[in-house]
Amino acid sequence: METLANDVKNIPLEAVGAAQPERLVKNLPDVQIWLRSEAFYDLLGFINGISTAVQGIQLTDAYHVSKVMKKLLEIFERLNHLVDVTPPIDQPQRFGNKAFRAWSRKMNHDIFHVLQKCLPEDKCNYVTELGFYLSESFGNAVRIDYGTGHELSFVFFLCGLFKAGILQERDNVACALSLFNEYLLFVRRLQKTYRMEPAGSQGVWSLDDYQFIPFIWGSAQLSYKSPFPPSKFLEEEIITTHKNNYIFISCIDFIQQVKTGHFAEHSYQLWSISAVPSWSKINLGLILSKYPVIQHVYFGKLMSFGSVAPGTTIRSARLGVAQLPTTSKMSAFSTEIDDGDQSQASLSEELPATKARVRLNVEASTSTEGSAE
């Protein structure tokens, strides 16, 4: 089998002295440290905070997009250009087009410099850490695969932008509905262009081959004044009408494009959650499942592997009601519910009346999907 050495990160000279992020989850005991780390608490607080911000807002609605956000969105113009000039090659195997390796080398050559141009001058000291998270979020160049661990690296990138003060509270909505959605559209292009295989086996808990976060933020979007209940999200008319308005439906539409046969056969877990009575309960169940795919994610100063202080808590997303004004300096992060209450429960345990079986699988994260990413 052809092997490929790790690409050397082209970090700008002025950032070379900065501490480089490390991979610190190497075995099962490390997973337990991760679950008490600052990065884990920041991650869940960030995901919940963004969920609260985007409820009731469609992708096509008008919302604030800051100058910094507009610059960050330009990153994908460069990345798409690299795909344009790196077409897939003719090869006998169906999956894993080797042109992705050439694309990945070009991306790693450019990404730190491209990111540096997007950041305010006084924030360029974060280029190294943020650049690592970003560069790791597009898939593995050796295996030519992509999965939820790579997606998690991009969420680390987003979370780090807020922790560094590069993005502010006013960027909460655009963070998910513009920047993350642009990432989602781009990695779909990578998957289709280079025939990338799923990393691991059908993503986290077989929810989707490649993604997880879009279903959290997508269900949050639909938690307030949704035009349809969960029981209808698989209907053709709903998909056609709302695929450009809601992240969740956009994901369903993409799955329908790349898979054939009855939806319940190829995406049983997604099909089963259509029985959940409300979008807010779907969101809650996915959050309770947490996010175990962590083995190959980097940690640095912004996303720290250090332990949280005793008593640190995480607030759940406040969904299904009109948003209230906040005085938080960074509302994407919040605290309220003690982590002992937010147990490692499955959606089926939280909502016993449903058919859903979205299970937490922390131990498997280092032996199945984690090992593949």
Residue pairs with C-beta under 8 A, 6 or more apart in sequence:
2 98
3 142
4 101
4 141
4 142
7 104
7 105
7 108
7 109
7 141
8 108
9 20
9 108
9 112
9 131
9 132
9 135
10 108
10 109
10 110
10 111
10 112
10 113
11 18
11 20
11 112
11 127
11 128
11 131
12 112
12 113
12 116
12 124
12 127
14 124
15 112
15 116
15 124
15 125
15 127
15 128
16 128
18 125
18 127
18 128
18 129
19 128
19 129
19 300
19 301
20 128
20 129
20 132
20 300
21 128
21 129
21 132
21 133
21 298
21 299
21 300
21 303
22 298
22 299
22 300
23 295
23 296
23 297
23 298
23 299
24 30
24 33
24 34
24 299
24 305
25 31
25 33
25 34
25 294
25 295
25 297
25 366
25 370
26 295
27 366
28 363
28 366
31 292
31 294
31 362
31 363
31 365
31 366
33 305
33 307
34 40
34 294
34 305
35 290
35 362
36 307
36 308
37 299
37 304
37 305
37 306
37 307
37 308
38 303
38 304
38 305
38 306
38 307
38 308
39 156
39 299
39 303
39 304
39 305
40 308
41 308
41 312
41 314
41 339
42 159
42 163
42 303
42 333
43 155
43 156
43 159
43 291
43 303
44 287
44 290
44 291
44 314
44 342
45 314
45 315
45 332
45 333
45 334
45 335
46 155
46 158
46 159
46 162
46 332
46 333
47 155
47 213
47 216
47 217
47 287
47 291
47 317
48 287
48 314
48 315
48 316
48 317
48 334
49 172
49 315
49 317
49 331
49 332
49 333
49 334
50 172
50 175
50 176
50 217
50 220
50 332
51 216
51 217
51 220
51 223
51 283
51 287
51 317
51 319
52 220
52 317
52 318
52 319
52 323
52 331
53 172
53 173
53 176
53 323
53 331
53 332
54 172
54 173
54 176
54 177
54 217
54 220
54 221
55 220
55 221
55 222
55 223
55 224
55 317
55 319
55 320
55 323
56 221
56 223
56 224
56 225
56 322
57 63
57 173
57 177
57 221
58 221
58 245
58 246
59 177
59 181
59 244
59 245
59 246
59 247
59 250
60 244
60 245
63 173
63 174
63 177
64 170
64 171
64 173
64 174
65 73
65 174
65 178
66 167
66 168
66 170
66 171
66 174
68 118
68 119
68 120
68 166
68 167
68 171
69 167
69 171
69 174
69 175
69 178
69 179
71 117
71 118
71 119
72 118
72 161
72 179
73 178
73 179
73 182
74 118
75 111
75 114
75 115
75 118
75 134
76 182
76 183
76 186
78 110
78 114
79 107
79 138
79 186
80 186
80 189
82 103
82 106
82 107
82 110
83 103
83 189
83 190
83 193
86 99
86 102
86 103
86 106
87 99
87 193
88 97
88 99
88 193
88 194
88 195
89 97
89 98
89 99
91 97
91 98
94 195
95 144
95 195
95 196
95 197
96 143
96 144
96 145
96 194
96 195
96 196
96 197
97 144
97 193
97 194
97 195
98 144
99 194
100 139
100 141
100 144
100 190
100 194
100 196
101 141
101 142
101 144
103 190
103 194
104 138
104 139
104 141
105 141
107 135
107 138
108 135
111 131
111 134
111 135
112 127
112 128
112 131
112 135
115 127
115 130
115 131
115 134
116 124
116 127
119 126
119 127
119 130
119 166
120 166
123 164
123 165
123 166
126 160
126 164
126 166
126 302
128 300
129 160
129 298
129 300
129 301
129 302
129 303
130 157
130 160
130 161
130 164
130 302
132 298
132 300
133 153
133 154
133 156
133 157
133 160
133 298
133 303
134 153
134 154
134 157
136 150
136 153
136 296
136 297
136 298
137 150
137 151
137 153
137 154
137 157
137 183
137 187
138 146
138 150
138 187
138 190
139 145
139 146
139 150
139 187
139 190
139 196
139 199
140 146
140 150
140 199
140 373
143 197
143 199
143 372
144 194
144 195
144 196
144 197
145 196
145 197
145 198
145 199
145 372
145 373
146 187
146 190
146 191
146 196
146 197
146 198
146 199
146 210
147 198
147 199
147 200
147 203
147 209
147 210
147 293
147 369
147 372
147 373
148 199
148 200
148 203
148 204
148 210
148 211
148 212
148 291
148 293
148 369
148 373
149 199
149 200
149 293
149 294
149 295
149 296
149 297
149 369
149 370
149 373
150 187
150 199
150 373
151 187
151 210
151 211
151 212
151 213
152 213
152 291
152 293
152 294
152 297
153 297
153 298
154 180
154 183
155 180
155 213
156 297
156 298
156 303
158 167
158 175
158 179
158 180
159 302
159 303
159 332
160 300
160 302
160 303
161 167
161 175
162 168
162 171
162 175
162 330
162 332
162 333
163 302
163 303
163 330
163 333
164 302
167 175
168 330
169 326
169 328
169 329
169 330
169 331
169 332
172 331
172 332
175 332
176 217
176 247
177 221
177 247
180 213
180 214
180 217
181 247
181 250
184 211
184 214
184 247
184 250
184 251
187 210
188 254
190 196
191 210
191 258
192 258
198 209
198 210
199 369
199 372
199 373
200 293
200 368
200 369
200 370
200 371
200 372
200 373
201 368
201 369
202 208
202 209
203 209
203 210
203 211
203 212
203 369
204 212
204 289
204 291
204 292
204 293
204 361
204 369
205 269
205 289
205 357
205 358
205 359
205 360
205 361
206 268
206 269
207 215
207 269
207 270
207 358
208 215
208 251
208 255
208 267
208 270
211 251
212 286
212 291
214 247
214 248
214 250
214 251
215 248
215 251
215 270
215 282
215 286
216 283
216 286
216 287
217 247
218 246
218 247
218 248
218 249
218 250
218 251
219 248
219 279
219 280
219 282
219 283
219 286
220 279
220 283
220 317
220 319
221 246
221 247
221 248
222 246
222 248
222 279
223 278
223 279
223 280
223 283
223 319
223 320
224 319
224 320
224 321
224 322
226 279
227 242
228 235
228 238
228 242
229 277
229 278
229 279
230 273
230 274
230 275
230 276
230 277
230 278
230 279
230 282
231 274
231 275
232 238
232 274
233 239
233 248
233 249
233 252
233 274
234 252
234 263
234 271
234 274
238 249
239 249
239 252
239 253
239 256
242 249
243 249
243 250
243 252
243 253
244 250
252 270
255 263
255 266
255 267
255 270
256 263
259 266
259 267
260 266
263 270
263 271
264 271
264 272
269 356
269 357
269 358
272 354
272 355
272 356
272 357
273 282
273 285
273 347
273 354
273 355
273 356
273 358
275 354
275 355
275 356
276 282
276 285
276 347
276 351
276 354
276 356
277 353
277 354
278 320
279 319
279 320
280 319
280 320
281 350
281 351
282 347
283 317
283 319
284 316
284 317
284 319
284 350
285 346
285 347
285 350
285 351
285 356
285 358
286 347
286 358
287 316
287 317
287 342
288 342
288 343
288 344
288 345
288 346
288 347
288 350
288 360
289 345
289 346
289 347
289 358
289 359
289 360
290 344
290 360
290 362
292 360
292 361
292 362
292 364
292 365
292 370
293 365
293 369
293 370
293 373
294 365
294 370
295 365
295 366
295 370
295 371
295 373
296 370
296 373
299 305
311 338
312 335
312 339
313 335
313 336
313 337
313 338
313 339
314 334
314 335
314 336
314 337
314 339
314 342
315 334
315 335
315 336
315 337
316 336
316 337
316 342
318 324
328 334
344 360
344 362
345 360
346 357
346 358
346 359
346 360
347 354
347 356
347 357
347 358
348 354
348 356
348 357
348 358
348 359
361 368
364 370
